């Protein structure tokens, strides 16, 4: 008997693009600075605020949330997550099945599917992607853990892929891994050094045409996308120095969508004519990572973390001194939930559902002080505790300079830790710098956080000892620079467990081990605040449909579905400057390169990795 999983149900409905007519010659010139070749080229691009660092357009290396959202629009996995309810749904594979022991998985590719350049999507593309990661440590940074369990991969024919796994696997191995076109990537001598930032080839709804640190990212609609060409003409990601500037641009009509809003920004946008606000449950967590004594893949010390943090008592006391409930209430205005483990309530099957106040490291500064007293960390004459060498305990807290949230949280944390005799010195860097420094273990504490898909197997895998990076930071990616043989053993058990309920119990158990390690203090699951110009785009799909979001999804659905209105309401820039708004706006990527929008540098919240 075969354990069968099918993806034929819940197919995203195919859409046909809407053609906008009645454009005058002047409008065409404004839109593209040259007559459009066809009606598709005249459709407006969706202008989205780029508030995060783009680490790379290379899907093998990209770990920052902003880059991953762009990559999710360009590359598909074999199996993706449905817009309606985050269940498995076909992508490159139209159906699949697993053997009884879940060690052999067979994927049947959609017949006639094409890459954006017209070449057929075939089994060799999947095989090349998997084997490239397995054979090159430099390509394991983003998705190395997804292919660790694949012993061999073969193609009985051009439209069938068979994966033989080393161990049974409860999670579908076809999810989350972006598949690249082998006819492009196999010709590249150094795939890890390939920028992939212009004239890209993919299978998703949009394709990167150009990308730069100063000018943002321009994506055009893929004419060969399996669900039909997108109703819009593409996506233009416009860089902003900060979210306040982006919010103003949304109000004046220079932007169409923005995510990662603060509570104050979200509330200020509510009720504005032509703008729709969206509040949805977040699919990740925010935390403060505590350096437990980072090591590289060979077990050698990595970075310059303060040795006092090697003591789990010190790390635990730090967590007990931080009031996450106050942070949720004061910084996020209560919009979210106080954290337990790493999996948010959005995914109830794997959520550690317990009262946060009942946890052993819940906020209790008196208990934190007693822990340090009992461990022999005496209070010095200047109010700071002394480490075992007699030096005052002074720790660095690293955050993102573009995140107002990080600074607000730091303002609370510093006096709280002073109350237990630990000095905190804050340093705010760019998101890319925070990522680089943390990978190399050059921190004591830092603000972080990860987003995840409906099955957190991938996130848990990042805590394995095998996910530690090489000494130079290349190779695999570790979530918190922590290594535990006990965790590895439980992860292997969870990864191979086929009973859904038992697997969920083990997933919670893994979160408990991370919690007990005191290497990652998960603070809260913040709600996601977003907004868009509903006087310019309609039919924007949320994920999930109930209580979901339009950006930062587990798929491309929000931006793919956004449909331009035939004409925007008349009025000033704040409510849609007439029927030609999108023509001028669509040219913004060209007309404003030297001006207000693209001259701004990028910024992001560094606690958005995935």
Secondary structure, 3 states (H helix, E strand, C coil): CCCEECCCCCCCCCCCCCCCCCCCHHHHHHHHCCCCCCHHHHCCEEEEEECCCCCCCCCCCCCEHHHHHHHHHHCCCCEEECCCCCCEEECCEEEEEECCCCCEEEEEECCCCECCCCCECCHHHHHHHHHHHHHCHHHCCCCHHHHCCEEEEEEEECCEEEEEECCCCCCCCCECCCCCCHHHHCCCCCHHHCCCCECCCCCCCEEEEEEECCCEEEEEECCCCCCCCCCCCEEEEEECCCHHHHHHHHHHCCCCEECCCCHHHHHHHCCCCCEEEEEECCCECEEEEECCCCECCCCCECCCCCHHHHCHHHHHHHHHCCCHHHHHHHHCCCCEEECCCCCCCCCCCCCCCCCHHHCCCCCCHHHHHHHHHHCCCCECCCCCEECCCCCECEEEEEEECCCHHHHHHHHHHHHHHHCCCCEEEEEEECHHHHHHHHHCCCCCEEEECEECCCCCHHHHHCCCHHHCCCCCCCCCCCCCCCCCHHHHHHHHHHHHCCCHHHHHHHHHHHHHHHHHHCCEEEEEEECEEEEEECCCEECCCCECCCCCECCCCCCCHHHHHCEECCCCCCCCCCCCCCCCHHHHHHCHHHHCCCCCCCCCCCCCCCCCEC
